[in-house]
Amino acid sequence: MRKLFSILIVSFCFSLNAQSYIQMEVITLKPGQEEEYLKIEEFFSEVKKLAVEKGLQSGWAVFKNMPNDQNKIEGLTYPDYMVFNLFDSKEQMEQSIDVNSLTNMAHKGKTKKKVIKKMLSSWSSPRLETRNYTYKRISNTEWGLGDFRKGLKMYGAPVQQLDENYVNYELEFFKKGHDKQIETKERGWWELNEIVSSSDNGLKEMTHIIFEAPGPMWGKIEYPEPTFTERMMSENGQKTRKMWPHFEMELQYFAFNN
């Protein structure tokens, strides 16, 4: 990455609600701490399941970032994992939650109290750095990938808006092409999000972020040459944004409303 990615039929943001808000953690681990980090996420997966069940949030997911030197962003540590907490509204996101109480409730009768206490006090120990972002959904295609499952691959791209017409180009031109690809199963998903806030160590130039996934027919369909209008729209649309290289990530844990 560059100064920055039963059956559940869900979006990457895990909600089709246009008012969805998402808190994203971009995590770099200390050397040799991956196993310990995954133990912590496994422990808190029970807490997140309970949070979703109680309506405190609409979803949660942990993705492993797949290493690629070409996607590094100058000035930022390369992320190992990305965690997403999903909310149906800003109000739901901003509500106060007693994490200690919720954790004890989720692990009651399953986990020793001393283990719970240790996890609550040391959850950040494996992390070298965490960059935090909050973003909200602007638009998305339909979900065309069936079951949401461990190992699902998704792609993300940080974007900087360079022109006031950027979002209009995404929605009125590029998204129409993505919608057609959903119909032909070449694309499995696409979404556009606007960054609301970021931590001091975040990629401040990023104004939007795109997440998408290929479908089973990706790269197998031949299209006619674009018309003059399509070519000009594409060229002019690309001038309204700066897009860092896509990064690939793979789903490890998740919890959602059925």
C-alpha positions in Angstrom: 0.0 0.0 0.0 1.0 3.6 -0.6 0.8 7.3 2.9 -2.4 5.2 3.7 -8.2 -2.3 2.5 -26.7 -20.0 8.1 -25.8 -17.8 4.8 -25.0 -14.1 4.9 -25.7 -12.1 1.8 -23.9 -8.9 2.7 -21.8 -6.1 1.3 -18.2 -5.5 2.2 -19.4 -2.8 4.5 -21.8 -5.6 5.5 -24.9 -3.3 5.1 -26.8 -1.8 2.3 -27.9 1.1 4.5 -26.8 4.4 2.8 -26.3 5.8 6.3 -23.9 3.1 7.4 -20.8 4.2 9.3 -17.6 2.1 9.5 -14.6 2.4 11.8 -11.5 0.9 10.2 -8.3 0.0 12.0 -5.2 -0.4 9.9 -2.8 -2.5 12.0 0.9 -3.2 11.8 2.1 -5.9 14.1 5.4 -6.2 16.0 7.7 -8.8 14.5 6.7 -12.4 15.5 3.4 -11.3 17.1 0.9 -12.6 14.5 0.0 -15.7 16.4 -0.7 -13.8 19.6 -2.7 -11.2 17.7 -4.9 -13.8 16.2 -5.5 -15.3 19.6 -6.8 -11.9 20.8 -9.1 -11.5 17.7 -10.4 -15.0 18.3 -11.2 -14.1 21.9 -12.9 -10.9 21.0 -14.9 -12.5 18.2 -17.3 -13.8 20.9 -17.6 -10.3 22.3 -18.4 -8.9 18.8 -21.0 -11.6 18.2 -22.8 -10.5 21.4 -22.5 -6.9 20.4 -24.2 -7.6 17.1 -26.8 -9.7 18.7 -27.6 -6.9 21.2 -27.9 -4.3 18.4 -24.8 -2.4 19.6 -23.3 -2.6 16.1 -24.4 -4.2 12.8 -21.2 -6.1 12.0 -17.5 -6.8 12.5 -14.8 -8.3 10.4 -11.0 -8.9 10.4 -9.1 -9.1 7.2 -5.5 -10.1 6.6 -3.6 -7.8 4.3 -1.8 -9.7 1.6 1.9 -8.4 1.3 2.8 -6.6 -1.8 5.8 -4.2 -2.0 4.3 -2.3 -4.8 1.4 -1.2 -2.6 3.5 0.4 0.2 2.9 4.0 1.0 5.8 6.2 1.7 6.0 7.3 5.3 3.6 4.7 6.6 4.2 1.3 8.1 2.9 -1.6 6.0 -0.3 -3.0 7.5 -0.7 -6.6 8.4 -4.4 -6.7 9.3 -7.5 -4.5 8.9 -10.4 -4.5 11.3 -13.9 -3.1 10.5 -16.6 -2.3 12.9 -20.0 -1.6 11.2 -22.8 0.6 12.4 -26.3 1.3 10.9 -26.1 4.9 11.9 -23.9 7.6 13.4 -26.0 7.5 16.5 -25.4 3.7 16.9 -21.6 4.3 16.4 -21.4 7.0 19.0 -23.3 5.2 21.8 -21.5 4.4 25.0 -20.6 0.8 25.5 -19.2 -0.9 28.6 -16.6 -3.1 27.0 -15.5 -4.8 30.2 -19.1 -5.8 31.1 -19.8 -7.0 27.5 -16.6 -9.0 27.5 -17.4 -10.7 30.8 -21.0 -11.4 29.6 -19.8 -13.0 26.3 -17.2 -15.3 28.1 -19.3 -16.1 31.1 -19.0 -19.8 31.9 -16.5 -20.3 28.9 -13.3 -18.5 29.9 -11.5 -18.1 33.2 -11.7 -14.7 34.8 -7.9 -14.3 34.9 -7.8 -14.9 31.1 -10.6 -12.4 30.5 -8.7 -9.8 32.6 -5.4 -10.5 30.8 -7.1 -10.1 27.3 -8.8 -6.8 28.3 -5.5 -5.3 29.6 -3.2 -6.6 26.8 -5.3 -6.5 23.6 -3.0 -4.0 22.0 0.3 -5.6 23.0 1.0 -7.3 19.6 0.4 -4.1 17.7 3.3 -1.9 16.6 1.0 0.8 15.1 -2.7 1.3 14.5 -4.1 3.9 12.1 -7.8 4.7 12.6 -10.4 5.9 10.1 -14.1 6.5 10.2 -16.0 6.5 6.9 -19.5 6.5 5.6 -21.1 4.7 2.7 -21.9 6.8 -0.4 -23.0 4.0 -2.8 -22.6 0.4 -3.8 -23.5 -2.2 -6.4 -25.5 -5.3 -5.6 -23.7 -8.1 -3.8 -23.0 -10.9 -6.3 -20.7 -13.3 -4.4 -23.2 -15.5 -2.5 -22.0 -16.7 0.9 -19.9 -14.5 3.1 -17.1 -16.8 4.2 -13.6 -17.0 5.7 -11.0 -16.7 3.0 -13.1 -14.3 0.9 -10.8 -12.0 -1.0 -11.5 -8.3 -1.3 -9.6 -5.3 -2.8 -9.4 -1.8 -1.6 -8.0 1.5 -3.0 -7.4 4.7 -1.2 -8.5 7.8 -3.2 -7.9 11.5 -3.0 -10.6 13.7 -4.6 -9.0 16.3 -6.9 -12.1 17.9 -8.4 -15.5 18.8 -7.1 -17.1 16.5 -9.7 -15.2 13.4 -8.6 -18.2 11.7 -6.8 -20.5 12.5 -9.7 -18.1 10.7 -12.1 -18.0 7.7 -9.8 -21.8 7.4 -9.5 -23.0 8.6 -12.9 -20.4 6.9 -15.1 -18.0 4.4 -13.4 -20.7 2.7 -11.3 -22.9 2.1 -14.3 -20.1 0.0 -15.7 -19.7 -1.8 -12.4 -23.4 -2.6 -12.3 -23.2 -4.2 -15.8 -20.3 -6.3 -14.6 -22.4 -7.5 -11.6 -25.0 -8.7 -14.1 -22.4 -10.6 -16.1 -20.8 -12.0 -13.0 -17.4 -10.4 -13.9 -17.6 -8.3 -10.8 -18.8 -9.4 -7.4 -18.9 -6.1 -5.6 -18.0 -2.4 -5.6 -18.6 0.3 -3.0 -17.6 4.0 -2.6 -17.1 5.5 0.9 -16.2 9.0 2.1 -13.6 9.5 4.9 -15.1 11.3 7.8 -12.1 11.4 10.1 -8.7 9.8 10.7 -6.1 9.5 13.4 -3.1 11.8 13.4 -0.9 9.0 11.9 -3.4 8.2 9.1 -3.2 9.0 5.4 -4.5 12.6 5.5 -4.6 12.9 1.7 -7.2 10.1 1.5 -10.7 11.6 1.1 -12.5 8.4 -0.1 -11.9 4.6 -0.2 -13.2 2.0 -2.6 -13.7 -1.6 -1.9 -14.5 -4.2 -4.5 -14.3 -7.9 -5.4 -14.0 -9.8 -8.7 -16.7 -12.2 -9.8 -16.3 -15.7 -11.2 -16.2 -14.4 -14.8 -13.5 -11.8 -14.1 -11.2 -11.4 -17.1 -13.3 -13.9 -19.1 -15.6 -11.5 -21.0 -14.6 -9.6 -24.1 -16.1 -6.1 -24.5 -16.4 -4.0 -27.7 -14.1 -1.0 -28.0 -15.4 2.0 -25.9 -17.2 4.7 -27.8 -15.7 8.2 -28.1 -18.0 9.4 -25.3 -17.1 6.5 -23.0 -13.4 7.0 -23.6 -13.7 10.8 -22.9 -15.8 10.2 -19.7 -13.3 7.6 -18.4 -10.3 9.9 -19.1 -11.9 13.0 -17.6 -13.2 11.0 -14.7 -9.8 9.6 -13.8 -8.4 13.2 -13.7 -10.8 14.0 -10.8 -9.0 11.6 -8.5 -5.7 10.3 -7.3 -5.8 6.6 -6.6 -3.2 4.7 -4.8 -2.5 1.0 -5.9 -5.1 -1.5 -4.9 -4.4 -3.7 -1.9 -5.6 -7.3 -1.4 -7.0 -8.7 1.8 -8.5 -12.0 3.0 -11.3 -12.4 5.5 -10.3 -14.1 8.8 -13.2 -13.4 11.3 -16.6 -11.9 11.0 -19.9 -11.4 12.9 -23.1 -10.0 11.4 -26.8 -9.7 11.8 -28.6 -12.6 10.0 
